[in-house]
């Protein structure tokens, strides 16, 4: 279907639309069953959930029977792992169900109590099996690998065992590891204090907009009003918000320094060369991948600057400023969709992934995998979840906007990744790392964008699609890498013994952001006040996490381009099949190797160059539309 001015909305969407205009919120009981997920695939009743939770809890003591005996024989090791992973599988289903029904309505205390009980079960399970990894290491790699080679019962655990054995140079004695684990209670203190300051005690400023509306600028309000089409309002929002952070940059600096010192402690105590190596070790990601991403972005800043100049043209301003980056580029484009239309569009978009992929997702849509509507007490946002042995589920808060069609495509990518991995791998190898998880979701977004562009004739709508896509690349590819570079450099400072004061952090951040946005070249003016933006970014407390947003969109863009070209030119299905095989592989290989098998080598610049070609191609199309 082509996108033009939108249609009359059905009753369900109208009810949702009322929420943004202050009307009474919709109750879950008012939502038709077809728009609510069916949790009976996990447990038919809450009583069945309670029975399973109790059964798992009663079996936990059995794990202790194997302690001290894992090296006795391959059968003993196999039996211990079979019990441990079976309990994990069952506890995962218990936890998934409890989280899902708690997210339906936070007002129901019984469901919150179930979530708490599931969390306690998880803690008890981890405690009961905490000896396994250290005991495997004490047995030694030679004996363990010998067991795995001779005993078929250990075939499904080969990747797990290899992963455990990788940690041998970075593992202490059992007594020492216990002390390190206990110190972990303090390692997140910086983030905890930062959250208290930011969420409870920071005196947020209040400003008056050009409409006369008085607005208290907390994080949510800043995110909303920085997108104002009125430049004077954007200026007021930016200056008031960042002045509030500047007043407390000393405290924010202290909290980030404390968190970073925790990362350095982890580096030192487990004998890593750097905090970066320590953080990337779990997924076996070479540190050069991180450095390569930053180098690639530096080499391609002219592409970012080209986009910023295009944004300046669209906004019609003589000078582009940092305050303008979130302003709407195209005005008065109203696209709304029903859930049925959103599903049809997404199914059409993912056709290049093959009939089996489309049919499975269509079946999921028809089988109530999704909880669609925002209702009173429901968890905000969106996610994909599930438990091994059942189909995936999605939580949505769908109001009919085009962005939420994109959210459906994104979460459906995660759901299909889960479905394919669960269908082709045993439980010990069904899960997958974050490094590849976001590839599946952002690839679907890429396919959706191109499908929408192919079916959209209205010029304003086309410009809106192109502008939205470009800004997503700007924020994901360049801005997240900018964050990654800041994170790498503050850790390097701390590792040299330098104190991360608020003033030093603001100076460094301003230097980096001005380089990225071409301040000196006159591309985008960045006021010195905005050097305090680092204090707003909570991800800096998560130990080298943000770079994966950029690497994922780099990988997915390269993969999607290859798959679309292959389909358009009728050149077979080799690229598509390699990508689907990656999704089916779960964690049977490490993330870098999985992506190499799909045709993307993240240790080189080739995937990044493909993403830059895509970005320039979209800008070419946008300039053509403007002409």
VEXDREN-2710 file (C-alpha; in Angstrom, 1 decimal):
% VEXDREN-2710
k/r/px/py/pz
1/UNK/0.0/0.0/0.0
2/UNK/1.2/3.5/-0.8
3/UNK/1.6/6.1/1.9
4/UNK/-0.5/9.2/1.5
5/UNK/-2.7/11.2/3.9
6/UNK/-4.0/8.8/6.5
7/UNK/-7.3/7.1/7.0
8/UNK/-10.0/7.0/9.7
9/UNK/-8.7/5.1/12.7
10/UNK/-10.6/2.1/14.2
11/UNK/-11.9/2.2/17.7
12/UNK/-8.9/0.5/19.3
13/UNK/-6.4/3.1/17.9
14/UNK/-8.8/5.9/18.7
15/UNK/-8.7/4.8/22.4
16/UNK/-4.9/4.8/22.3
17/UNK/-4.9/8.2/20.6
18/UNK/-6.9/9.6/23.5
19/UNK/-4.1/8.9/25.9
20/UNK/-1.9/11.6/24.5
21/UNK/-4.7/14.1/24.9
22/UNK/-5.3/13.6/28.6
23/UNK/-8.3/11.2/28.4
24/UNK/-8.7/8.4/30.8
25/UNK/-6.2/5.6/30.2
26/UNK/-7.4/2.3/28.7
27/UNK/-7.7/-0.7/31.0
28/UNK/-6.3/-4.0/29.9
29/UNK/-9.7/-5.7/30.1
30/UNK/-10.9/-3.3/27.4
31/UNK/-8.4/-4.5/24.8
32/UNK/-9.6/-7.3/22.5
33/UNK/-7.9/-10.6/23.1
34/UNK/-6.3/-10.6/19.6
35/UNK/-4.2/-7.6/20.7
36/UNK/-3.0/-9.3/23.9
37/UNK/-0.2/-11.9/24.1
38/UNK/-1.2/-15.5/25.0
39/UNK/1.0/-16.5/28.0
40/UNK/-0.5/-20.0/28.2
41/UNK/2.4/-21.2/26.0
42/UNK/4.6/-20.7/29.0
43/UNK/2.2/-21.8/31.8
44/UNK/-1.5/-22.5/31.5
45/UNK/-2.2/-20.9/34.9
46/UNK/-0.5/-19.1/37.7
47/UNK/-0.9/-22.3/39.8
48/UNK/1.1/-24.2/37.2
49/UNK/3.8/-21.6/37.4
50/UNK/3.9/-21.9/41.2
51/UNK/4.2/-25.7/41.0
52/UNK/7.2/-25.4/38.6
53/UNK/8.9/-22.8/40.6
54/UNK/8.7/-25.0/43.7
55/UNK/9.9/-28.0/41.8
56/UNK/13.0/-26.2/40.5
57/UNK/13.8/-24.9/44.0
58/UNK/13.5/-28.4/45.5
59/UNK/16.1/-29.8/43.0
60/UNK/18.7/-27.1/43.6
61/UNK/20.5/-29.1/46.5
62/UNK/21.2/-31.8/44.0
63/UNK/23.9/-29.6/42.4
64/UNK/25.9/-29.8/45.5
65/UNK/26.4/-33.6/45.1
66/UNK/28.8/-33.0/42.2
67/UNK/31.0/-30.4/43.9
68/UNK/34.5/-31.7/44.1
69/UNK/33.8/-34.6/41.7
70/UNK/33.7/-32.9/38.2
71/UNK/37.1/-34.3/37.3
72/UNK/36.3/-37.8/38.4
73/UNK/35.0/-38.9/35.0
74/UNK/33.4/-37.6/31.8
75/UNK/30.0/-39.0/32.8
76/UNK/30.2/-37.2/36.1
77/UNK/30.9/-33.9/34.4
78/UNK/28.1/-34.6/31.9
79/UNK/25.6/-35.4/34.6
80/UNK/26.5/-32.2/36.5
81/UNK/26.1/-30.0/33.4
82/UNK/22.9/-31.7/32.4
83/UNK/21.4/-31.0/35.7
84/UNK/22.7/-27.4/35.9
85/UNK/21.5/-26.4/32.4
86/UNK/18.1/-28.2/32.9
87/UNK/17.5/-26.1/36.0
88/UNK/18.6/-23.0/34.2
89/UNK/16.2/-23.7/31.4
90/UNK/13.3/-24.3/33.7
91/UNK/14.1/-21.2/35.9
92/UNK/14.3/-19.1/32.7
93/UNK/10.8/-20.0/31.9
94/UNK/9.6/-19.3/35.4
95/UNK/11.3/-15.9/35.3
96/UNK/10.1/-15.0/31.8
97/UNK/6.5/-15.7/32.7
98/UNK/6.7/-13.7/36.0
99/UNK/8.3/-10.7/34.2
100/UNK/5.7/-10.7/31.4
101/UNK/2.6/-10.8/33.6
102/UNK/4.2/-8.2/36.0
103/UNK/4.7/-6.0/32.9
104/UNK/1.1/-6.2/32.0
105/UNK/0.0/-4.2/35.0
106/UNK/2.4/-2.9/37.7
107/UNK/-0.6/-2.3/40.0
108/UNK/-1.2/-6.0/40.6
109/UNK/0.9/-6.7/43.7
110/UNK/0.6/-10.5/43.3
111/UNK/2.4/-10.4/40.0
112/UNK/5.1/-8.2/41.4
113/UNK/5.5/-10.8/44.2
114/UNK/5.8/-13.5/41.5
115/UNK/8.6/-11.5/39.8
116/UNK/10.4/-11.2/43.2
117/UNK/10.1/-14.9/43.8
118/UNK/11.5/-15.6/40.3
119/UNK/14.5/-13.3/41.0
120/UNK/15.2/-15.1/44.3
121/UNK/15.1/-18.4/42.5
122/UNK/17.6/-17.2/40.0
123/UNK/19.9/-16.0/42.8
124/UNK/19.6/-19.3/44.5
125/UNK/20.4/-21.2/41.3
126/UNK/23.5/-19.1/40.6
127/UNK/24.7/-19.7/44.1
128/UNK/24.1/-23.4/44.0
129/UNK/26.1/-23.8/40.8
130/UNK/28.7/-21.1/41.5
131/UNK/31.5/-23.7/42.0
132/UNK/31.2/-25.3/38.5
133/UNK/33.3/-22.8/36.4
134/UNK/36.1/-22.6/38.9
135/UNK/36.2/-26.4/39.4
136/UNK/36.3/-27.0/35.6
137/UNK/39.3/-24.8/35.5
138/UNK/40.9/-26.6/38.4
139/UNK/40.5/-29.9/36.6
140/UNK/42.4/-28.4/33.7
141/UNK/42.0/-27.9/30.0
142/UNK/43.7/-31.2/28.9
143/UNK/41.5/-33.4/31.0
144/UNK/38.3/-31.4/30.2
145/UNK/38.9/-31.4/26.5
146/UNK/39.7/-35.1/26.6
147/UNK/36.3/-35.7/28.3
148/UNK/34.5/-33.7/25.6
149/UNK/36.2/-35.5/22.8
150/UNK/35.3/-39.0/24.1
151/UNK/31.8/-38.5/25.6
152/UNK/28.9/-37.8/23.2
153/UNK/26.9/-36.5/26.2
154/UNK/29.2/-33.5/26.3
155/UNK/28.8/-32.5/22.6
156/UNK/26.1/-29.9/23.4
157/UNK/28.4/-28.3/26.0
158/UNK/31.5/-27.9/23.9
159/UNK/31.1/-24.1/23.4
160/UNK/30.4/-23.6/27.1
161/UNK/33.4/-25.6/28.1
162/UNK/35.6/-23.8/25.6
163/UNK/34.4/-20.4/27.0
164/UNK/35.1/-21.4/30.6
165/UNK/38.6/-22.6/29.7
166/UNK/39.4/-19.3/28.0
167/UNK/39.2/-17.7/31.4
168/UNK/42.0/-19.7/32.9
169/UNK/44.6/-16.9/32.8
170/UNK/42.1/-14.5/34.3
171/UNK/40.7/-16.7/37.1
172/UNK/41.9/-16.7/40.7
173/UNK/41.7/-19.3/43.3
174/UNK/38.2/-20.1/44.7
175/UNK/38.9/-18.2/47.9
176/UNK/40.2/-15.1/46.0
177/UNK/37.3/-15.2/43.5
178/UNK/34.9/-15.2/46.5
179/UNK/36.6/-12.0/47.8
180/UNK/36.4/-10.4/44.4
181/UNK/32.7/-11.3/44.1
182/UNK/32.0/-9.8/47.5
183/UNK/33.7/-6.6/46.4
184/UNK/31.3/-6.4/43.5
185/UNK/28.7/-5.0/45.9
186/UNK/30.7/-1.8/45.7
187/UNK/31.7/-1.8/42.1
188/UNK/28.4/-0.2/40.9
189/UNK/28.4/2.5/43.6
190/UNK/29.1/5.2/41.1
191/UNK/26.1/4.4/39.0
192/UNK/23.9/4.0/42.1
193/UNK/24.8/7.5/43.3
194/UNK/24.5/9.0/39.9
195/UNK/21.0/7.5/39.6
196/UNK/20.0/9.0/43.0
197/UNK/21.3/12.4/42.0
198/UNK/19.8/12.4/38.5
199/UNK/16.4/10.8/39.3
200/UNK/15.6/12.1/42.7
201/UNK/17.7/15.1/43.9
202/UNK/18.8/17.2/40.9
203/UNK/16.9/20.5/40.9
204/UNK/15.5/20.4/37.4
205/UNK/15.0/23.9/35.9
206/UNK/11.6/25.2/34.8
207/UNK/11.3/27.3/31.6
208/UNK/8.4/29.0/29.8
209/UNK/8.0/28.1/26.2
210/UNK/6.9/30.5/23.4
211/UNK/3.3/29.0/23.8
212/UNK/3.2/30.3/27.4
213/UNK/3.5/26.7/28.7
214/UNK/5.6/26.2/31.8
215/UNK/7.8/23.1/31.6
216/UNK/9.9/21.4/34.2
217/UNK/13.0/20.1/32.3
218/UNK/13.8/16.6/33.6
219/UNK/15.3/14.0/31.3
220/UNK/11.9/13.0/29.7
221/UNK/10.9/16.6/29.1
222/UNK/14.3/17.5/27.6
223/UNK/14.0/14.6/25.2
224/UNK/10.6/15.8/24.2
225/UNK/11.1/19.6/23.9
226/UNK/14.5/19.5/22.3
227/UNK/12.6/18.4/19.2
228/UNK/10.5/21.6/19.2
229/UNK/10.1/23.1/15.7
230/UNK/10.5/26.6/17.3
231/UNK/14.2/27.5/17.5
232/UNK/13.9/29.9/20.4
233/UNK/12.3/27.1/22.5
234/UNK/15.1/24.7/21.6
235/UNK/17.6/27.3/22.7
236/UNK/15.9/27.8/26.0
237/UNK/15.6/24.0/26.5
238/UNK/19.3/23.4/25.8
239/UNK/20.7/26.2/27.9
240/UNK/18.5/25.5/30.9
241/UNK/19.1/21.8/30.9
242/UNK/22.8/21.9/30.4
243/UNK/23.3/24.7/32.9
244/UNK/21.7/22.4/35.5
245/UNK/24.2/19.7/34.7
246/UNK/27.1/22.1/34.7
247/UNK/26.3/23.2/38.3
248/UNK/26.7/19.5/39.4
249/UNK/29.4/18.4/37.0
250/UNK/31.8/17.9/39.9
251/UNK/29.5/15.4/41.5
252/UNK/28.8/13.7/38.2
253/UNK/32.5/13.5/37.6
254/UNK/33.1/11.9/41.0
255/UNK/30.4/9.2/40.3
256/UNK/31.8/8.4/36.9
257/UNK/35.4/8.3/38.3
258/UNK/34.2/5.8/41.0
259/UNK/32.6/3.6/38.3
260/UNK/35.7/3.7/36.2
261/UNK/37.9/2.7/39.1
262/UNK/35.7/-0.4/39.5
263/UNK/36.5/-1.3/35.9
264/UNK/40.2/-0.8/36.5
265/UNK/40.0/-3.0/39.6
266/UNK/38.5/-5.7/37.4
267/UNK/41.3/-5.3/34.9
268/UNK/44.0/-5.5/37.6
269/UNK/42.6/-8.3/39.7
270/UNK/41.9/-10.6/36.7
271/UNK/45.1/-9.7/34.8
272/UNK/43.9/-8.0/31.7
273/UNK/46.0/-5.6/29.7
274/UNK/43.3/-2.9/29.7
275/UNK/39.8/-2.2/30.9
276/UNK/38.7/-2.4/27.3
277/UNK/40.1/-5.9/26.9
278/UNK/38.5/-7.0/30.2
279/UNK/35.1/-5.7/29.0
280/UNK/35.2/-7.3/25.6
281/UNK/36.6/-10.7/26.7
282/UNK/33.2/-12.2/27.6
283/UNK/32.1/-12.2/24.0
284/UNK/35.6/-12.9/22.7
285/UNK/35.7/-9.6/20.8
286/UNK/39.2/-8.5/19.8
287/UNK/39.9/-4.9/21.1
288/UNK/41.0/-4.0/17.6
289/UNK/37.4/-4.1/16.5
290/UNK/36.6/-1.3/18.9
291/UNK/39.6/0.7/17.8
292/UNK/38.8/0.0/14.1
293/UNK/35.3/1.5/14.5
294/UNK/36.7/4.7/15.9
295/UNK/39.3/5.0/13.1
296/UNK/36.6/4.3/10.5
297/UNK/34.4/7.1/11.9
298/UNK/37.3/9.5/11.9
299/UNK/38.0/8.8/8.3
300/UNK/34.4/9.3/7.3
301/UNK/33.5/12.4/9.2
302/UNK/33.0/14.2/5.9
303/UNK/30.0/12.0/5.3
304/UNK/28.5/13.2/8.7
305/UNK/29.3/16.8/7.7
306/UNK/27.6/16.3/4.4
307/UNK/24.4/15.2/6.3
308/UNK/24.7/18.2/8.7
309/UNK/24.9/20.6/5.7
310/UNK/21.8/18.9/4.3
311/UNK/20.1/19.3/7.6
312/UNK/21.0/23.0/7.6
313/UNK/19.5/23.4/4.2
314/UNK/16.2/21.6/5.2
315/UNK/15.9/23.7/8.4
316/UNK/16.5/26.9/6.4
317/UNK/19.0/28.4/8.9
318/UNK/22.1/30.4/8.1
319/UNK/24.1/28.6/10.8
320/UNK/23.5/25.1/12.1
321/UNK/23.9/24.7/15.8
322/UNK/24.0/21.8/18.3
323/UNK/20.5/23.0/19.4
324/UNK/19.1/22.2/16.0
325/UNK/20.1/18.6/15.7
326/UNK/16.8/17.2/16.9
327/UNK/14.5/19.6/15.2
328/UNK/12.0/18.1/12.8
329/UNK/13.3/18.3/9.2
330/UNK/10.0/17.8/7.5
331/UNK/6.8/19.4/8.9
332/UNK/3.2/18.3/8.7
333/UNK/3.7/14.6/7.7
334/UNK/1.1/12.5/9.4
335/UNK/1.4/8.7/8.9
336/UNK/-0.7/6.4/11.1
337/UNK/-1.3/2.7/10.8
338/UNK/-3.5/0.0/12.4
339/UNK/-1.8/-3.1/13.9
340/UNK/-3.1/-5.1/10.9
341/UNK/-1.5/-2.6/8.5
342/UNK/1.8/-2.6/10.5
343/UNK/1.9/-6.4/10.4
344/UNK/1.2/-6.5/6.6
345/UNK/3.9/-3.9/5.9
346/UNK/6.5/-5.7/8.0
347/UNK/5.7/-9.0/6.4
348/UNK/6.1/-7.4/3.0
349/UNK/9.4/-5.7/4.0
350/UNK/11.1/-9.0/5.2
351/UNK/10.2/-10.9/2.0
352/UNK/13.9/-10.9/0.9
353/UNK/14.6/-13.2/3.9
354/UNK/12.5/-15.9/2.3
355/UNK/9.2/-17.7/2.5
356/UNK/9.9/-19.7/5.6
357/UNK/10.9/-16.5/7.5
358/UNK/7.8/-14.7/6.4
359/UNK/5.5/-17.6/7.1
360/UNK/6.9/-18.1/10.6
361/UNK/6.5/-14.5/11.5
362/UNK/3.0/-14.3/10.0
363/UNK/2.1/-17.3/12.1
364/UNK/3.5/-15.5/15.2
365/UNK/1.4/-12.4/14.5
366/UNK/-1.7/-14.6/14.1
367/UNK/-0.9/-16.6/17.2
368/UNK/-0.8/-13.7/19.7
369/UNK/3.0/-13.5/20.1
370/UNK/2.5/-9.7/20.7
371/UNK/0.9/-7.6/23.4
372/UNK/0.0/-4.5/21.4
373/UNK/-1.7/-1.7/23.3
374/UNK/-0.6/0.8/26.0
375/UNK/-2.8/0.3/29.0
376/UNK/-2.9/1.5/32.6
377/UNK/0.0/0.1/34.6
378/UNK/1.7/-1.5/31.6
379/UNK/5.4/-1.4/31.2
380/UNK/6.5/1.3/28.7
381/UNK/8.6/0.8/25.7
382/UNK/9.0/-2.4/23.7
383/UNK/11.0/-5.6/23.9
384/UNK/11.2/-9.2/22.6
385/UNK/11.4/-12.0/25.1
386/UNK/10.9/-15.7/25.4
387/UNK/12.0/-19.0/27.0
388/UNK/13.6/-22.0/25.4
389/UNK/10.9/-24.5/24.3
390/UNK/8.3/-21.9/23.6
391/UNK/7.8/-19.3/20.9
392/UNK/9.0/-15.7/21.4
393/UNK/6.9/-12.9/22.7
394/UNK/6.8/-9.1/22.1
395/UNK/5.7/-6.3/24.3
396/UNK/4.6/-3.2/22.3
397/UNK/2.9/0.1/23.1
398/UNK/1.4/0.8/19.7
399/UNK/-0.3/4.1/19.0
400/UNK/-0.2/3.9/15.2
401/UNK/2.8/6.1/14.5
402/UNK/5.2/5.1/11.8
403/UNK/8.0/4.9/14.4
404/UNK/6.1/2.1/16.0
405/UNK/5.9/0.2/12.7
406/UNK/9.7/0.4/12.8
407/UNK/9.6/-0.9/16.4
408/UNK/7.5/-3.9/15.3
409/UNK/10.1/-4.6/12.6
410/UNK/12.9/-4.2/15.1
411/UNK/11.4/-6.5/17.8
412/UNK/10.3/-9.0/15.2
413/UNK/14.0/-9.3/14.1
414/UNK/14.8/-10.2/17.7
415/UNK/11.9/-12.6/17.9
416/UNK/12.8/-14.4/14.7
417/UNK/16.5/-14.6/15.9
418/UNK/15.3/-16.3/19.0
419/UNK/12.9/-18.6/17.2
420/UNK/15.6/-19.7/14.7
421/UNK/18.3/-20.2/17.3
422/UNK/15.9/-22.1/19.6
423/UNK/14.8/-24.3/16.7
424/UNK/18.3/-25.3/15.6
425/UNK/20.4/-25.3/18.8
426/UNK/20.3/-27.3/22.0
427/UNK/19.6/-25.2/25.1
428/UNK/23.3/-24.7/26.1
429/UNK/23.9/-23.0/22.7
430/UNK/20.6/-21.3/22.0
431/UNK/21.4/-17.9/23.4
432/UNK/23.3/-15.2/21.5
433/UNK/25.5/-12.2/22.4
434/UNK/24.5/-8.6/22.2
435/UNK/27.1/-8.1/19.5
436/UNK/25.0/-10.0/17.1
437/UNK/21.5/-9.5/18.7
438/UNK/21.1/-6.0/17.4
439/UNK/22.1/-7.1/13.9
440/UNK/18.9/-9.1/13.5
441/UNK/16.7/-6.2/14.6
442/UNK/18.4/-3.4/12.7
443/UNK/18.5/-5.4/9.5
444/UNK/14.7/-5.7/9.6
445/UNK/14.6/-1.9/10.1
446/UNK/16.8/-1.5/7.0
447/UNK/14.4/-3.7/4.9
448/UNK/11.4/-1.8/6.2
449/UNK/12.9/1.6/5.2
450/UNK/13.6/0.5/1.7
451/UNK/10.2/-1.1/1.4
452/UNK/8.4/2.0/2.6
453/UNK/10.5/4.2/0.2
454/UNK/9.6/1.9/-2.7
455/UNK/5.8/2.2/-1.9
456/UNK/5.7/5.9/-1.0
457/UNK/4.8/8.5/-3.6
458/UNK/4.0/11.6/-1.5
459/UNK/7.1/13.9/-1.6
460/UNK/6.8/15.1/2.0
461/UNK/6.4/11.6/3.2
462/UNK/9.4/10.4/1.2
463/UNK/11.5/13.3/2.6
464/UNK/10.3/12.4/6.1
465/UNK/11.4/8.7/5.6
466/UNK/14.7/9.7/4.2
467/UNK/15.4/12.3/6.9
468/UNK/14.4/9.9/9.7
469/UNK/16.6/7.1/8.3
470/UNK/19.6/9.5/7.9
471/UNK/19.2/10.8/11.4
472/UNK/19.1/7.3/12.8
473/UNK/22.4/6.6/11.0
474/UNK/23.8/9.9/12.4
475/UNK/22.8/9.0/16.0
476/UNK/23.7/5.3/15.8
477/UNK/26.8/5.2/13.6
478/UNK/28.4/8.5/14.6
479/UNK/27.0/9.6/17.9
480/UNK/27.3/6.2/19.6
481/UNK/30.9/5.9/18.3
482/UNK/31.6/9.4/19.7
483/UNK/30.4/8.0/23.0
484/UNK/32.6/5.0/22.6
485/UNK/35.6/7.1/21.9
486/UNK/34.9/9.2/25.0
487/UNK/34.6/6.1/27.1
488/UNK/37.9/4.7/25.8
489/UNK/39.7/7.9/26.4
490/UNK/38.5/8.4/30.0
491/UNK/39.5/4.9/30.9
492/UNK/43.0/5.6/29.4
493/UNK/43.2/8.7/31.5
494/UNK/42.2/6.8/34.7
495/UNK/44.6/3.9/33.9
496/UNK/47.4/6.5/33.8
497/UNK/46.4/7.7/37.3
498/UNK/44.6/10.9/36.2
499/UNK/41.6/12.0/38.2
500/UNK/38.3/12.2/36.2
501/UNK/37.1/15.5/37.5
502/UNK/33.9/17.0/36.1
503/UNK/35.9/19.9/34.6
504/UNK/38.4/17.5/32.9
505/UNK/35.6/15.3/31.5
506/UNK/33.7/18.3/30.1
507/UNK/36.8/19.6/28.5
508/UNK/37.5/16.2/26.8
509/UNK/33.9/15.7/25.8
510/UNK/33.7/19.2/24.2
511/UNK/36.9/18.5/22.3
512/UNK/35.5/15.2/20.9
513/UNK/32.0/16.5/20.1
514/UNK/33.4/19.6/18.3
515/UNK/35.6/17.4/16.2
516/UNK/32.7/15.1/15.2
517/UNK/30.3/17.9/14.3
518/UNK/32.8/20.1/12.5
519/UNK/32.7/23.1/14.8
520/UNK/36.0/24.5/13.6
521/UNK/35.1/24.0/10.0
522/UNK/31.8/25.9/10.5
523/UNK/29.6/22.8/9.9
524/UNK/27.8/22.8/13.2
525/UNK/28.4/25.2/16.1
526/UNK/28.8/23.6/19.5
527/UNK/28.6/25.9/22.5
528/UNK/31.1/25.3/25.2
529/UNK/28.2/24.7/27.7
530/UNK/27.3/21.5/25.9
531/UNK/30.6/19.9/27.0
532/UNK/28.6/18.7/30.1
533/UNK/26.5/16.4/27.9
534/UNK/28.5/13.4/29.1
535/UNK/26.8/13.8/32.6
536/UNK/23.5/12.9/30.9
537/UNK/24.7/9.6/29.2
538/UNK/24.0/6.8/31.6
539/UNK/25.6/4.2/29.2
540/UNK/29.1/5.5/30.3
541/UNK/28.6/3.5/33.5
542/UNK/28.0/0.2/31.6
543/UNK/31.6/-0.7/30.8
544/UNK/32.1/-0.4/27.1
545/UNK/28.6/-1.2/25.9
546/UNK/27.6/1.6/23.5
547/UNK/30.0/0.7/20.7
548/UNK/27.8/-2.3/19.9
549/UNK/25.0/-0.1/18.7
550/UNK/27.3/1.2/16.0
551/UNK/28.9/-2.1/15.1
552/UNK/25.4/-3.7/14.8
553/UNK/24.1/-1.2/12.3
554/UNK/27.4/-1.4/10.4
555/UNK/27.0/-5.2/10.1
556/UNK/23.3/-5.2/9.4
557/UNK/23.6/-2.5/6.7
558/UNK/26.3/-4.5/4.9
559/UNK/24.2/-7.7/5.2
560/UNK/20.9/-6.1/4.2
561/UNK/22.4/-4.5/1.1
562/UNK/23.8/-7.8/0.0
563/UNK/20.5/-9.6/0.6
564/UNK/18.5/-6.9/-1.2
565/UNK/20.8/-6.8/-4.2
566/UNK/20.8/-10.6/-4.5
567/UNK/17.0/-10.7/-4.5
568/UNK/16.6/-7.8/-6.9
569/UNK/19.1/-9.2/-9.4
570/UNK/17.8/-12.8/-9.0
571/UNK/21.3/-14.0/-8.2
572/UNK/20.3/-16.9/-5.9
573/UNK/20.0/-16.9/-2.2
574/UNK/23.6/-17.5/-0.9
575/UNK/23.8/-14.3/1.1
576/UNK/20.4/-14.7/2.6
577/UNK/21.0/-18.3/3.5
578/UNK/24.4/-17.4/5.1
579/UNK/22.6/-14.7/7.2
580/UNK/19.8/-17.0/8.3
581/UNK/22.4/-19.7/9.2
582/UNK/24.0/-17.1/11.5
583/UNK/20.6/-16.6/13.2
584/UNK/20.2/-20.3/13.5
585/UNK/23.6/-20.7/15.1
586/UNK/22.8/-19.2/18.5
587/UNK/26.0/-19.2/20.5
588/UNK/27.5/-22.2/18.8
589/UNK/30.3/-19.9/17.7
590/UNK/31.7/-16.6/19.0
591/UNK/30.1/-13.4/17.6
592/UNK/33.0/-12.4/15.3
593/UNK/33.1/-15.8/13.8
594/UNK/29.3/-15.9/13.3
595/UNK/29.4/-12.6/11.4
596/UNK/32.3/-13.8/9.3
597/UNK/30.3/-16.8/8.3
598/UNK/27.5/-14.5/7.2
599/UNK/29.9/-12.5/5.1
600/UNK/30.8/-9.6/7.3
601/UNK/34.3/-9.3/8.8
602/UNK/34.1/-6.8/11.6
603/UNK/37.9/-6.8/12.0
604/UNK/38.2/-4.9/8.7
605/UNK/36.8/-1.6/7.4
606/UNK/34.8/-3.2/4.6
607/UNK/31.4/-3.4/6.5
608/UNK/31.8/0.2/7.6
609/UNK/32.4/1.4/4.1
610/UNK/29.2/-0.4/3.0
611/UNK/27.3/1.5/5.6
612/UNK/28.8/4.8/4.5
613/UNK/27.9/4.0/0.9
614/UNK/24.3/3.4/2.0
615/UNK/24.3/6.8/3.9
616/UNK/25.6/8.7/0.9
617/UNK/23.1/6.9/-1.4
618/UNK/20.2/8.0/0.8
619/UNK/21.5/11.5/0.8
620/UNK/21.7/11.4/-3.0
621/UNK/18.0/10.4/-3.0
622/UNK/17.1/13.1/-0.6
623/UNK/18.9/15.8/-2.7
624/UNK/17.1/14.4/-5.8
625/UNK/13.7/14.8/-4.0
626/UNK/14.6/18.4/-3.0
627/UNK/15.5/19.2/-6.6
END
